[in-house]
Amino acid sequence: MNPAAPLSPRLVLGSTSRYRAELLRRLTTDFEQCAPGTDESALAGETPVARALRLAIAKAEAAADGQQGALVIGSDQVAELDGLILDKPGTAARAHAQLTACSGREVHFHTALCLLDTRSGHRHTHVDHTHVRFRTLSAAEITRYIEREQPLDCAGSFKCEGLGISLFEAIDNRDPSALIGLPLIALARLLREAGIELP
């Protein structure tokens, strides 16, 4: 399928993330983006995997409100270090603290996906798991990286599709797109099951 070819039913990405939009464009350019406006606060006692899945479903359901004849995509990613969630840092100081904590360690990323079919009300979910091993980083390397790439809106404080790849020893996963924020292998499968011809 030509990525510019129209899809039926309509495809809606329940996210304003430029990273997820860039990933979805690998499959098609014919989609809408909708801000889900979801509260992303953690729940007491919630595991990182459960949080990622709950938020992916919540984003799809919020973006599906009022949508007719659409497939709505919700996705969320949670980074975990020793059972603790690493949120988006927001500031350079917090990014520096996160990367210092990750230095020489393995961080787990759980990327959840929900495809909600507004024609039937059915929702299909998937969670992808990625293990990232950081090399031992000096304070100067961390500072340089943050200044150059400004990864303040990224869980784990890096962009693996950019200079962040230089921080790692290894990445272990089934789908490299999942670490950026949208597992395309699983999404393509769910879209095919929903009647979309890919490729």
C-alpha positions as CSV (number, residue, x, y, z in Angstrom):
1,M,0.0,0.0,0.0
2,N,1.2,3.5,-0.8
3,P,1.6,5.3,2.5
4,A,-0.4,8.2,1.1
5,A,-3.3,6.0,0.1
6,P,-6.6,6.6,2.0
7,L,-7.6,4.2,4.7
8,S,-11.1,3.0,5.5
9,P,-12.2,3.3,8.3
10,R,-10.7,6.6,9.4
11,L,-7.6,6.3,11.6
12,V,-7.2,8.5,14.6
13,L,-4.0,8.8,16.7
14,G,-5.0,9.7,20.3
15,S,-1.8,11.6,20.9
16,T,-0.2,14.9,20.0
17,S,3.3,13.4,20.3
18,R,5.4,14.2,17.3
19,Y,7.4,11.1,17.9
20,R,4.3,8.8,17.7
21,A,3.1,10.7,14.6
22,E,6.4,10.3,12.8
23,L,6.3,6.6,13.6
24,L,2.7,6.2,12.3
25,R,3.7,7.9,9.1
26,R,5.8,4.9,8.3
27,L,2.5,3.0,7.8
28,T,0.3,5.7,6.4
29,T,0.0,9.5,6.2
30,D,-3.8,9.3,6.2
31,F,-4.6,9.8,9.9
32,E,-5.9,12.4,12.3
33,Q,-4.3,13.4,15.6
34,C,-6.5,14.1,18.6
35,A,-5.3,15.2,22.1
36,P,-6.8,12.7,24.5
37,G,-6.5,15.0,27.6
38,T,-5.9,12.0,29.9
39,D,-4.7,12.3,33.5
40,E,-1.4,10.4,33.5
41,S,-1.0,10.4,37.3
42,A,0.2,7.1,38.8
43,L,-2.2,5.0,40.9
44,A,-1.1,3.7,44.3
45,G,0.3,0.2,44.1
46,E,0.2,0.2,40.3
47,T,3.0,-1.7,38.5
48,P,4.8,0.0,35.6
49,V,3.2,-2.4,33.1
50,A,-0.3,-1.9,34.4
51,R,0.2,1.9,34.3
52,A,1.3,1.8,30.7
53,L,-1.6,-0.4,29.6
54,R,-4.2,1.6,31.6
55,L,-3.1,4.9,30.1
56,A,-3.0,3.5,26.5
57,I,-6.6,2.3,26.9
58,A,-7.6,5.6,28.6
59,K,-6.0,7.6,25.8
60,A,-7.8,5.6,23.1
61,E,-11.1,5.8,24.8
62,A,-10.8,9.6,25.4
63,A,-9.8,10.2,21.8
64,A,-12.7,8.0,20.5
65,D,-15.3,10.2,22.2
66,G,-17.6,11.4,19.4
67,Q,-15.7,9.6,16.7
68,Q,-17.8,7.6,14.2
69,G,-16.5,4.8,12.0
70,A,-12.9,5.1,13.3
71,L,-10.0,3.1,14.5
72,V,-8.5,5.0,17.4
73,I,-4.9,4.4,18.6
74,G,-3.8,5.0,22.2
75,S,-0.3,4.4,23.3
76,D,1.8,5.0,26.5
77,Q,5.3,4.2,27.6
78,V,6.6,3.7,31.1
79,A,10.3,3.5,32.0
80,E,11.3,1.4,35.0
81,L,14.5,1.3,37.0
82,D,14.5,-1.2,39.9
83,G,10.7,-1.2,40.0
84,L,10.6,2.6,40.1
85,I,8.9,4.6,37.3
86,L,11.1,7.2,35.5
87,D,8.7,10.0,34.4
88,K,9.4,12.6,31.7
89,P,12.1,14.8,33.4
90,G,10.8,18.2,32.4
91,T,14.0,20.0,33.5
92,A,17.7,19.5,32.7
93,A,18.4,18.9,36.4
94,R,15.9,16.0,36.6
95,A,17.2,14.6,33.3
96,H,20.7,14.7,34.7
97,A,19.6,12.9,37.8
98,Q,17.7,10.2,35.8
99,L,20.7,9.5,33.5
100,T,23.1,9.4,36.5
101,A,20.8,6.8,38.1
102,C,20.7,4.8,34.8
103,S,24.5,4.9,34.3
104,G,25.8,1.3,34.1
105,R,22.3,-0.1,34.7
106,E,19.5,-1.8,32.8
107,V,16.3,0.1,32.3
108,H,13.0,-1.5,31.2
109,F,10.6,0.2,28.9
110,H,7.0,-1.0,28.7
111,T,5.2,0.4,25.6
112,A,1.5,-0.3,25.6
113,L,-0.8,0.0,22.6
114,C,-4.6,0.0,22.4
115,L,-6.6,0.0,19.1
116,L,-10.2,0.9,19.7
117,D,-12.7,0.2,16.9
118,T,-15.6,2.7,17.3
119,R,-17.7,0.6,14.8
120,S,-17.9,-2.3,17.2
121,G,-16.6,-0.9,20.5
122,H,-14.0,-3.6,20.6
123,R,-10.5,-2.8,21.9
124,H,-7.3,-4.7,21.2
125,T,-4.2,-4.3,23.3
126,H,-0.6,-5.2,23.3
127,V,2.4,-4.4,25.5
128,D,6.0,-4.4,24.2
129,H,9.0,-4.7,26.5
130,T,12.4,-3.3,25.8
131,H,15.6,-3.7,27.9
132,V,18.2,-0.9,27.6
133,R,21.6,-1.4,29.1
134,F,23.3,1.9,29.7
135,R,27.1,2.2,29.6
136,T,28.8,3.9,32.5
137,L,28.4,7.6,31.9
138,S,30.5,10.5,33.2
139,A,28.8,13.6,34.5
140,A,30.4,15.6,31.6
141,E,28.9,13.1,29.1
142,I,25.5,13.4,30.6
143,T,25.6,17.2,30.6
144,R,26.8,17.4,27.0
145,Y,24.1,15.0,25.9
146,I,21.3,17.0,27.6
147,E,22.6,20.3,26.2
148,R,22.8,18.9,22.7
149,E,19.5,17.0,22.5
150,Q,17.2,18.5,25.2
151,P,15.4,15.2,26.0
152,L,13.1,16.8,28.6
153,D,9.9,15.3,27.2
154,C,11.1,11.8,27.0
155,A,10.7,9.0,29.6
156,G,14.2,8.0,30.6
157,S,15.7,11.3,29.5
158,F,17.0,10.2,26.0
159,K,16.0,9.9,22.4
160,C,17.2,6.6,21.1
161,E,16.4,7.6,17.5
162,G,19.0,10.5,17.9
163,L,22.2,11.0,19.9
164,G,20.7,9.0,22.8
165,I,21.9,5.8,21.1
166,S,25.5,6.8,22.2
167,L,24.5,6.3,25.8
168,F,23.9,2.6,25.5
169,E,25.7,-0.7,25.5
170,A,22.8,-2.7,24.1
171,I,19.1,-2.7,23.4
172,D,17.1,-5.9,23.6
173,N,13.6,-6.0,22.2
174,R,11.4,-7.5,19.5
175,D,10.3,-4.2,17.9
176,P,12.8,-1.2,17.7
177,S,9.9,1.2,17.1
178,A,8.5,0.4,20.5
179,L,11.3,2.2,22.3
180,I,10.5,5.4,20.4
181,G,6.9,5.2,21.6
182,L,4.7,3.2,19.2
183,P,5.2,-0.5,18.5
184,L,4.6,-0.6,14.8
185,I,4.9,-4.4,14.4
186,A,2.0,-5.0,16.8
187,L,0.0,-2.0,15.4
188,A,0.3,-3.2,11.8
189,R,-1.0,-6.6,12.9
190,L,-3.9,-5.1,14.8
191,L,-4.8,-2.8,11.8
192,R,-4.7,-5.8,9.4
193,E,-7.0,-7.7,11.8
194,A,-9.3,-4.7,11.7
195,G,-9.5,-4.8,7.9
196,I,-6.7,-2.4,6.9
197,E,-4.5,-3.6,4.1
198,L,-0.9,-3.3,5.1
199,P,1.4,-3.2,3.3
